[in-house]
Every structure is written in C-alpha cells, then in structure tokens.
Amino acid sequence: MRIGELAAATGTTTRALRYYEEQGLLRPERSANGYRVYRPGAVAVVENIRLLLAAGLTTEDLRAIDGCLLDPVHACADPTPKIRLFEQRLAVVQRRIDELSRIRGRLVDQLAELGGASVAA
C-alpha cells in the first residue's frame, strides 16, 4: 500500500506518516520508482503510534520501546521497558488530569460568582 492509502486507512495525514518515518517509527520499503510501500501490518503500527502519542508518550519514548511497538502489549518479548515507560507516562497523565480538574473547579467557581449558568460537577 502507498502512503496515501495508508493515510486514508488510518485517518492520518501523509505528512504525519513521513514524520513517523523521519523519527524511525515507521519503515516503509521503496518501490523501484522510489515510492514508499507499506506492508498491510503498517495500519496497526500507525494506529499504535497514534494511540501512544495521544496518551502522552513522545517519539523518543516510542523509539525506546521500538521492539514492542509493532506488537500488542501482551505479545512483547520483554515488556519491562514498556511497563516502566507506561507507568511513568500514566503518572504524567494523572497529574495533567488533576491539574485540569483544579482549573475546572476554579472556572466553575468564578462563573458562579459572576452569576453565570450553573455547571454540573
């Protein structure tokens, strides 16, 4: 499959796919005419990359767990690095959630003081 097809299949952009390649996360083959050619498994890889990036991991983090990137979480030969990384990132995400909850509370309080509409907790 070519880059446009992979972008359509994963709901991402060709620019994002090129970026993943630049970062060493996606490794397409090249056809005789130089076009990127992706194997069918690339859809799952891109979906995994997007999920992990959305969860707060960085491309550097993903390179560190590259051996597990293509596999489902439970199929990784040595999940220890992935576990450690996920635990660290989960803590970061939880801190973000806590901070956003505090900000939300302040905004709700200020809205109430101004006589604005009440907001469900």
C-alpha positions in Angstrom: 0.0 0.0 0.0 1.2 3.5 -0.8 1.4 6.5 1.6 -1.9 8.0 0.5 -3.7 4.7 1.0 -2.1 4.2 4.5 -3.1 7.8 5.4 -6.7 7.1 4.4 -6.8 3.7 6.2 -5.5 5.2 9.4 -7.2 8.6 9.4 -3.9 10.5 9.5 -2.0 12.7 7.0 0.8 11.8 4.7 2.8 14.4 6.5 2.4 12.6 9.8 3.4 9.3 8.2 6.6 11.0 6.8 7.3 12.4 10.2 6.9 8.9 11.8 9.4 7.6 9.2 11.8 10.5 9.9 11.6 9.6 13.6 12.4 5.9 12.8 9.0 4.7 13.9 7.7 3.6 10.5 9.9 1.8 8.0 8.4 1.6 4.6 10.1 -0.2 1.7 10.7 1.6 -1.5 9.5 0.6 -4.9 11.7 0.7 -8.0 10.4 4.2 -8.7 11.1 5.4 -5.2 7.5 5.4 -3.8 7.0 4.3 -0.2 5.4 0.9 0.0 3.9 -0.2 3.3 3.1 -3.7 4.4 -0.5 -4.5 5.5 0.7 -4.5 9.1 1.6 -0.8 8.9 -2.1 0.1 9.6 -1.8 -1.4 13.1 1.6 0.2 13.6 0.3 3.6 12.8 -2.7 3.2 14.9 -0.5 2.1 17.8 1.8 5.1 17.3 -1.1 7.5 17.3 -2.6 5.9 20.4 0.7 6.1 22.3 1.4 9.7 21.2 -2.2 10.7 22.3 -1.5 9.0 25.6 1.4 11.4 26.2 4.4 9.4 25.0 6.9 11.1 22.8 8.5 9.9 19.7 11.7 9.4 21.7 9.7 7.2 24.1 8.4 5.2 21.2 11.9 4.7 19.8 13.0 3.3 23.2 10.3 0.6 23.0 10.7 0.0 19.3 10.9 -3.7 19.7 7.4 -3.7 21.3 5.9 -1.0 19.1 4.6 -3.4 16.5 3.3 -6.0 18.9 0.2 -5.9 21.1 1.0 -5.1 24.7 0.8 -8.7 25.8 2.9 -10.1 23.0 6.1 -8.2 23.6 9.1 -10.5 24.3 10.5 -8.3 27.1 7.7 -5.9 28.3 9.8 -4.5 31.2 10.9 -1.3 29.4 7.4 -0.8 28.1 5.9 -1.3 31.5 8.2 1.2 33.1 7.6 3.8 30.4 3.8 3.3 30.6 3.9 3.7 34.4 5.9 6.9 34.0 3.6 8.3 31.4 0.5 7.3 33.3 1.7 9.3 36.2 2.2 12.3 33.9 -1.3 11.9 32.5 -2.8 11.7 36.0 -1.0 14.9 37.0 -2.5 16.6 34.0 -6.0 15.3 34.9 -5.6 16.5 38.4 -4.4 20.0 37.3 -7.3 20.3 34.7 -9.7 19.3 37.5 -8.4 22.1 39.7 -8.6 24.6 36.8 -12.1 23.5 36.0 -13.2 23.9 39.6 -11.8 27.5 39.7 -13.6 28.3 36.5 -16.9 26.9 37.8 -16.5 29.0 41.0 -15.7 32.2 39.0 -18.6 31.6 36.7 -20.9 31.2 39.8 -19.6 34.4 41.3 -20.3 36.2 38.1 -23.9 34.9 38.1 -23.4 32.7 35.1 -25.2 29.5 34.4 -24.5 26.7 36.8 -22.3 23.9 35.6 -22.7 20.2 36.6 -19.8 19.0 38.8 
